[in-house]
């Protein structure tokens, strides 16, 4: 679930500069004479505990003032660290080079190199004269490679990554130089520039932007081309450029409008409009500091709003100067006019937010939070901390929806911090509540009722004060239309519920999870959200039963309590409640007892149906036999299908005692017993003859009842007719007592069932009588004869067809069918003897003729087979005789095919494959395997004969 974005209302215009971004750090008045004024200003931060502020005077002096940014006092004095004289002319600008520990000073058209502490002799860089402006090259992270040895070639110039490069304006000419390690300048390139003198400079990446009286120009170091960006009006003030290190942009002033451009000179974002054209510009984080006529203002660079006005009692008529640290991490800014210097320090973001919240400027505080987070000035933990603080302020101001929005945005806030607002202390979770007062801007936690009462009382006081002309921090809209206490309480509970619902999915400790779910149930009950109560109780929850038991019982939410019991494994208590709910229903009706499973949905109300369904879910998973059988009765009274499902559930591992279950089933509910026995026999494959016999007797009794009333229940447990099920079972099982079942149905018309039972008992004649005479199922009768497999069975069946007895007419058509299908199994003479003189000749003649022909054909086939067998026997005898009468000629050169010894007069043997071996080898080889390895018993040798050709 996504956290909502908190809505913030815009603050009135009068509050647009209510933030405190700057605070006074130190001040200094170094000069007693009005003849020497401050002309230039710069800041260098040596360490976290020391910063130096450099002052350049009109008399050519350079001073360094020391200040401790971490000073605990709210205001201290700037200490003069050192002072040197640069020259006779004024110090027009100071450029701090922290990375090489140097300062470049522009004075009287010359450049001077000084160390940061002003201790070493001043070195005059006399290579260039008539300097009117100077700027160092700033490289953004966009093109920085991170390696000090990389050389960039631009339009014939070699620029090292770690090099110190400057653009110097000398009248109308622009010179690019490098300050080398020896402290000397090396000219890299120069070009004529423009027709008028250059007043201001800015060098970012590969672009140099310079301003003249007529406009701003851009020179590209990579292409060597320059062009006009835009012109200045005729009566416009002097050009002023300021590099904004936060985003590596350049601000170009045109009177009181600051146009921000990128390194390519393209305008980006909106322009800043000041009250009047500033004398000087500084940068402090996301704000721009401007100063004019002793007025200091801070403007937000993106929104353009004035966020703070700093009082500055400077000397009227003197030029105002602003200096910053020259990087995107600066926290100090120095202001000077005339002979007075004041150093301001950036207020930490936390203090800025705290100040706004203390003034009840919540909307502006939220905007500041987002701004600081987007710019990376606060950590994620601080962001969460502030959102929680804002949420508590809004909560005590009775803005519950906005408060919860901020709570949800805080990743560090614990749900237990809201527990005291829901449940009075002390309680089970009192020790879990963090004693975190944040910034101490809101009262300690209290129940929602007290918070609302105190808030309404504060609103009444504010209304009274407003009538007396006194402004208050309470929202005017709230004062004009104050909501009622009941409405506020409902809104508060709904939003607390919203927060706890989201908190359920957080990674919390078990005690906190228990508190969240338990108090959420409290809130659902207060809102009477029954569906949500039951959903929570029936799901995987961490509710504490002891805390909710009496509450839900007294309020009558028994269904919720039953769900809760079941989710916690308290099955007995849950089933007791479901039984009460089912029994107490006014619409409950006693179902009629018939031999099928009842679908009582039309006679059972929804409460009963829910009760029996939920109870059956519990019992299906329960392995407690006593518990299941205890509640089986009332469940079967309402829904027999669910009662059966409870008994045959596959969710439990152990099988209940069948005898105990059968004893617990109401004898009147035959269908439940039938379904249970069927499950035991078919699914569990129980081979107990008692169960098989009982099942068969119950099926037979049900079949008799159904046959008598000629009614088939549509809601039967079985998918087919009960008689069909009975017949299938009687045929498939051999474990029931057939005689006992037969005794039950002996006097009935269940002939097929009787036939199956007689067959089980081996009464062939009775089976044939039922099939042929009672059921007149000729196919079944003939099939049964085929199963018997004896010719006399067919003759017995023919006798029944021809003489049915009991006054029944002969079944000539059936007899003809039997003769036609199985005539070969009957003796024609016996058939002719049994044929009745009354049988029509046309019915029997064709069949008898076919029988005789088949008999003759069968005789001829037998003769052919006999003669073929005789021929094979003669051929085999002849071949055997030929083999035995073969002659072999042995001479002196004949050898044994096995041992290769000369045979001479030795005994020898010859195999069917004509190989000859001596008698010794014959004894070793055996009579069935020759020297070639051929086994004549497994691989017979065929020789042509008069009948055998292979």
MIKE-999123 format. One record per residue (C-alpha): residue in one letter; x, y, z. Coordinates in steps of 0.001 Angstrom, whole numbers, plus 500000, padded with zeros to 6 digits. Each point is the difference from the previous one (the first is absolute). Layout:
REM residues N
AXYZ...
This chain:
REM residues 950
X500000500000500000X501508503298498882X500364502721502586X497921503063499131X501607503329499333X499005502408502772X498066503027498854X501439503343500999X498143503257499859X501837503062498638X501021502438502637X498768503580499838X502251502484498255X500869501605503290X501738496767501003X502043499624496793X503164501233501741X499422498474503416X502859497494499816X503233500479501854X502778498853497680X502748502264501318X500996500754503548X502575502458501269X503389498450500718X502431502934500534X500537503625499066X502969502332499679X500664503688499437X503682500044499057X500413503590498925X499602503126502034X500487502440497139X497462500660497315X502796500554497486X500606496258499559X497027497846499143X499536496314499238X500265499388496260X500099496187499722X499155496975502120X500765496226499960X499664496945502274X502256496963500465X499091497078502276X503146498464501408X498277497455502230X496705499338501751X501116502244502848X501732502816498093X499063502187497083X501817503061498668X498258503052498587X502164502149497732X499369503741499693X501403502117497209X499953503759500677X500090503059497836X503400500838501486X501599496802498664X499983497976503236X499082496307500269X498723498746503357X499086496495501156X497431499601502772X499645496696501867X496697498535501129X498941496675501513X496856498680498231X499402497636502924X499970502717502622X497281499260502569X499165503680500491X497301501542497865X502216502905499014X503742500553500327X502589502417498751X502162499474496940X503662499784500994X502581501693497779X502411497234499061X502512501912497856X500325502998497722X502221500831497011X500271502849497536X499622498989496394X500548503342498333X498970503628499863X496871499382497977X496749498403501245X499659496226500224X497273499480497370X499472496248500396X501266497043502020X500075496451498603X500628497146502460X501767496894498652X499461497525502856X501347497034498043X503473501529499666X499913502142503161X500271503326498182X498102503223499402X500032502095496835X499281503669500562X499104502521497283X501256503458500908X500758503029497852X499889497893496790X502540497434501238X499753496466501354X501594499065503331X500540496534501464X499665499662503779X499897496954502304X496809499240501962X501428501080503373X501580503187498600X503377499003501429X502191499686496888X501171502958497916X497562501202497400X500906499018496443X499047502336497184X499030498263496769X501198502656497599X499422498000496828X496614501651499505X499133503659500567X496776501956499966X497838497182501381X496314500983500297X498463496595500883X501137496511500937X498298496606500342X501218496490500615X498908497060497886X497382497854501764X499473496446498799X496685498315500623X499713496334500870X498345499498496628X503335500117498137X502397499275502854X501894496731499479X501217499648503567X503657499584498914X502559502724500602X502202499008497058X497403500267497247X500816502688497445X497177501675498125X500818501572496645X497829502982499167X500647502100496907X503744499507500206X500169500254503829X501031497205502360X497939500135503198X500882497526502766X497319498717502302X501822501297503072X501196503210498388X499222503500501310X498693502024497062X498672503544499869X498322502317497569X501336503555500315X498334503060498532X502448502689498928X497897502831498674X498332498649496848X502300496977499826X499469496555501532X503049497990501092X500014496343501113X502843499172502402X501196497158502222X501493500392503468X502835497486500097X501590498353503017X502775502589500219X497425502717500573X500374501564496562X497438500613497278X500180498381496569X497917501527497227X498082497332498118X497995502083497591X498694503502499481X497559501548497612X498782503548499354X496632499518501709X497406502670499211X499821503692499188X499366501106503588X501720499240503284X499287496761501875X498612500596503498X499035496552501329X501054496423499260X498866496392500622X501728496822498728X498113496680500271X501307496890498236X500931501089496468X497974503206499859X500996503501501109X497184502488500511X500981503649500288X497986503162500376X500447503501498663X497920503136500169X498114498922496905X499301496332500791X501202496486500776X502176497871497706X501087496372499945X503407498761498855X500366496257499308X503451498639500810X499347496880497941X499089501809496763X501688503354500544X496787501781498990X498271502766501956X496537501488499693X497463502255501639X497614498401502476X497753503009500508X500309503802500125X499409502268502966X497641502993499900X501572503396499598X499229501114503525X500836496665501589X502488499719502824X503429498392499649X500104496277499146X500349497574502865X500718496258499722X499851497378502748X500933496316499673X497461497836501859X502110497037501103X496989497990501190X498985499198496425X502929501498498028X497857502690498477X500718503699499539X497718502841501064X500113503052497725X498506503194501437X497969502374497903X498928502769502376X497907498184502641X499478496815497959X502375497063500379X500084497745496925X501443496540500686X501786498303497078X501911496740499613X503561499565498761X498810500343496403X498285503296500776X496472498562499743X497447501277502553X498907497329502440X497143500204502479X498360503272500840X501621503371500573X500284501590503431X498419503399500464X501353502111502865X498580503199501438X502884501996498584X503249499393498210X502451498487502526X503533501221500573X501271496500500696X498801496386499900X500918496982502113X498948496344500020X498985497992503031X498675496519499236X496780500317498028X499702503721500758X501428503093498409X501087502869502284X499644503512498543X500939503311501600X499237503613499111X499887503197502053X500476498090503234X497114497603499244X500772496286500010X497539497484498562X500079496261499349X498150498618496999X499360496363499273X501681499199496720X497252497732498620X496809501571501318X501229503599499843X498371500786503346X501639502201502580X500527497692502952X501731502369502420X500882503656500486X503064500612502145X500258503260501914X503272501737499231X500808503393501441X502617500993497481X501252503376498892X497615501554497537X501478500994496651X502884497522500007X500290497026497669X498694496741501487X502093496840499652X498980496347500443X502517497144500185X499444496269500267X502300496972500213X499922499398496255X498785496390500093X496724498089500226X500631499000503629X500491503452501442X498345500942503277X501422503517500516X499278503310498343X501647503342500763X498354503395499457X501820503300499909X499202503629499337X502203502938500742X502205498873502847X497688497475501612X500196496201499558X497470497485501235X500350496229499633X496868497887499829X499701496251500296X497492497747498342X497459498674502438X500046496163499999X497080498516498046X498570498421503140X499930503364501753X498331501627496990X497270497386499994X499618500187503755X499622503780499862X497266499764497348X498133497352501931X500245502024503170X498325502854498090X497313497563498734X501113500497496401X499467496337499252X499535500425496252X503249501877499590X501770497517502251X498843497118497812X501159501822496877X503373500550501634X500214496313500908X499411498971496390X502492502564498781X502719498927502411X499419496336499206X500148500551496235X503260501926500401X501535497380502282X500368502312502986X498217497723502464X500243496261500579X497213497512499556X499753499508503743X499634503757500544X497332500112497281X498041497283501804X500529501733503335X498623503303498699X496994498360498354X499141498360503317X500409503333501825X497757501762497485X497462497191500358X499779500426503768X499597503774499684X497167499528497509X498420497340502190X499809502323503007X498651502702497687X497198497510499146X501105499556496367X499908496220500244X500084499077496304X503050502181499305X501660498722503164X499682496364498934X501268500904496528X503228501203501594X500163497019502353X499901497722496974X502856501925498394X502197499378503037X501982496780499741X501411500205503518X496818500703501915X498754497021501981X496278499136500025X500260499632503777X500400503782500223X496288500285499220X498858497346502472X499405502542502827X497594501900497742X497833496886499603X500160498203503359X500323501627503374X503111499304501962X501125497952501771X499372497072497702X501730496930498620X502116502065497600X500892502977502186X503649498973500203X500243499739496220X499174503661499423X503220501934499200X500389502998502252X500943502159497045X498810503591500283X501746500977496767X500660503767500199X497557500508502830X497604501980497800X496892498004500887X498420498795503253X500582496447501248X497769497230498597X496454499793501317X496817498136499022X498278501350496912X497027501190502018X502240502213502127X501904501256496952X496736501027498371X498651501609503156X503184502005500478X500002500997496341X496394501185500111X500733501953503145X502978501671498309X497751500853497066X497475501625502341X502765502084501554X501228500993496538X496494501110499019X499778502116503139X503439501521499368X499174500693496374X496922501916501027X502288502024502268X502296500692497050X502768497587500950X501303497656497262X500586496329500769X501671497040498330X496708498134499549X498828499583496403X497419502653499063X497964497482498017X499829497803503069X498823502949502110X497298501019497532X498492496524499745X501123497888502971X499008496312499676X498182498174502752X501760497801502508X498332496886498609X501105500804496445X503547500663501113X500125496769501967X498741498019497019X502572501594497688X502743499346502560X499069496338500387X499762499487496232X503447501436499413X501540498100502903X498485496908498423X501567500908496680X503428500280501586X499749496691501852X498806498235496847X503159501078498209X502159499209503039X498878496355499941X502270499420497001X503106501518501584X502846498026501509X499174500325503697X500787498109503163X497407497504501184X498762502104502972X499482502998497728X498209497832497437X497692498779502754X499260503569501012X499328501091496416X497508497214499277X498284500173503388X499535503771499891X498906499784496385X497210497707501158X499112502594502639X499733502679497324X497970497799497641X497581499382502824X499752503731500762X499134500620496334X497669496963499926X501847498642496965X498840496427500522X501299498677496688X503481501314500743X499840498562503513X499168496549498696X502573500248497209X502730500895502480X498931497317502476X499857497263497375X503344500890498397X503499499310501245X500072502566502806X501848500864503193X497013501042502091X500200499322503731X496916497955500841X500031500938503681X499705503694499113X497061499494497622X498059497107501518X497799501918502415X499735502995497689X498596498034497059X497807497860502212X498391502977501703X499467501870496734X498357496970498400X502598499483497276X499950496238500494X500825499197496379X503167502059500222X500895498296503268X499437496585498436X502260500886497064X502614501232502460X499833496810502066X500400497909496859X503004501991498775X501706499447503355X499331496247500053X497315500201502704X497718497718498020X497792498916502886X499078503591500902X499436500945496372X497720497005499386X498002500764503133X499256503485498664X499061498748496533X497655497468501601X498332502716502051X499593502225496933X498508497140498003X497601498877502738X498822503513500844X498913500792496451X496238500553499882X499740498627496482X501420496594500804X497799497111498852X500213496306500686X500808498312496683X497943497009498913X501891496769500265X500347498213496666X502635497758498569X502043502611498197X502232502887500899X497899503046500704X500597503386498380X498313502210502538X501196503333498567X496403501048499360X498941499324503573X503187501250501722X500780503686500409X503371501546499219X501084500120503664X499395496287500378X501745499250496734X503024502061501027X500108498314503385X499929496491498592X502493500812497220X502528501532502392X499535497207502523X500539497384497314X503241501732498932X501301499645503527X498897496390500361X501436498969496638X503474500891501266X499499498709503534X501500496683501080X498068500008503262X497497497184499497X497931500843503065X499706503652498931X498942499085496470X497381497473501104X498724502408502641X499024502568497370X499074497605497205X496338499862501027X499045503676499716X501986500417496799X498171497074498390X496665501481501094X500742503063497872X502130498697497138X500614496298499497X502424500602497139X502329501930502304X499553497356502712X501236497346497570X502899502246498970X501027500312503643X500109496212500348X501911499254496801X502366502981500076X503429499316498548X501508502900501950X500555497876503079X502721497385500129X498517497412502376X496877497965499288X497272500148502632X498700496774501453X497321498856497502X497989498297502742X499864503206502054X499070502096496968X497244497626498914X498648499941503535X499924503815500071X498080500348496724X496255500356500398X498441496746498676X497300502072498329X502633501749497854X500615496958497826X501643501912497204X502748501332502273X500752496476501152X499950498756496414X502443502664498847X502310499356502937X500029496222499379X500564500566496296X503023502198500854X501391497353502342X499619497244497408X500913501766496763X502469502690501107X501550498461503090X499719496416498663X498825498495503294X499456496236499632X497886499419503080X497079497722499084X497806501714502569X500287503377498247X499499498461496564X496923498131501154X498572503045501764X500576502139496930X498364497428497732X496971499647502318X499567503801500211X500228500324496244X497525497166499564X497584501574502493X500283503343498204X499423498306496667X496892498228501358X498620503278501354X500673501822496764X498467497182497989X496880499942502122X499298503732499820X501237500171496366X501840503226500858X503618500864499380X501434502793502130X501636502745497952X502283500841502908X501338496483500457X503560499642501131X500677497887496928X500345501210496478X497856497077498718X496990498033501173X500295498241503343X499219496645498357X502861500468497571X502321500696502910X498703496916501775X500572497826496957X503534501350499496X500900499350503612X498478496493500035X502029499109496920X503307501575501111X500189498901503625X500550496482501248X500053500877503705X496319500398500817X497628497257501173X498036499232496824X497452497780501754X499138502751502505X499456502509497204X498018497429498026X497726499383502971X499224503746500062X498998500235496335X498665496473499503X496372501009499679X500658503133497944X500145500725496303X503717500769500036X500762497200497511X503348501265498772X501246500314503562X498753496463500704X501813498730496920X503254501521501219X499560498473503446X499095496542498632X503049500180497816X502117500763503075X498439496907501616X500626497830496901X496317499429499175X500446499884496211X496514498761499163X498335502701502052X502186502655498394X499032498776496526X496340499902500944X500080503606501195X501957501286497018X498094498034497372X496486499800501390X499578502858502496X502105502668498365X499839498495496484X503541501241499443X501201497551497379X503392501648499592X500712499861503733X498865496376500152X502228498970497086X502939501930501510X499504498172503278X500067496659498134X503238501067498345X501464500753503427X498969496529501185X501671498554496891X498171496659499904X497759498829497089X497384498761502455X499438503589501153X498898500983496495X497772496922499796X498507500891503388X499281503511498742X498390498571496844X497776497792502115X498869503101501963X499168501839496789X498029497071498584X498249499070503262X499709503119502260X497492498291502270X497545501815502267X497668500294497026X502297502257498054X500150499699496234X503177498549498436X502599502625499058X500662498831496442X501722503231498930X502440499767502902X500608496319499205X500727500815496361X502383502793501122X501825497522502244X500265497435497199X501205502668497614X502686501423502326X501205496884501747X498780497087497886X503493498517499788X499883499439503765X496839497846499693X499537496406498848X497618500069497001X498392496717501007X499274501267503501X498676503215498525X497664498087497656X498784497889502881X499148503105502051X498369502004497250X496321500287500591X497581498720497355X498257503334500342X503049501970498907X499420501527496521X502174498231497412X501007503223498269X501588501227503267X502107496869500613X500744498675496519X502563502583499011X501684499923503420X500127496179500069X501376499953496466X502738502432500988X500755497885503096X500360496867497868X502189501745497456X502145501410502781X500198496537501536X501089498497496656X502514502796499425X501407499463503453X500363496249499235X501808500719496709X502344502439501742X500833497341502533X500824497495497253X502304502488498253X501850500768503178X500329496282500759X501421499210496572X502444502916500112X501258498840503351X500427496501498654X501973501309497009X502329501981502253X500608496945502126X500882497857496935X502329502689498650X501797500302503325X500445496212500251X501405499890496483X502447502789500704X501097498296503205X500551496761498122X502041501780497335X502194501628502593X500649496754501736X500836498185496741X502568502543498737X503502498610499181X503292501789500755X503335499096498403X502999500185502344X503592499602498729X503462500360501507X499979503754499519X496676500610501801X500366502016503193X497739501012502879X498380503409499362X500503500830503676X503428498743501141X501359499417496437X501341496566500957X500056497296497306X496968497770500269X501563496809498634X498046497186501543X498622502074502872X496323500336500784X498506503201498678X496683501829499873X498326502256497384X497698502897500804X497019501081497819X502118502836498575X502447497374498605X502801500738502465X502017496935501162X501653499641503392X501780497205501800X498167498184502741X502015501809502694X498980503392498667X496429498769499548X499845499150503700X501346503458500845X497770501943497568X496811498066500607X497511498738497487X498054503283499581X502850502458499309X502377499630497077X503556501274499576X498639503120498276X498203500906503244X496497499455498619X497507498657502529X497543497804498125X497469500065502825X499719503767499821X500826500521496306X498367497232498010X501423498927496641X497469499585497230X500675497861496914X497753499875496964X497437497247499788X496880499287497945X497879502076502394X502521502170501869X501809502360497620X502030501969502597
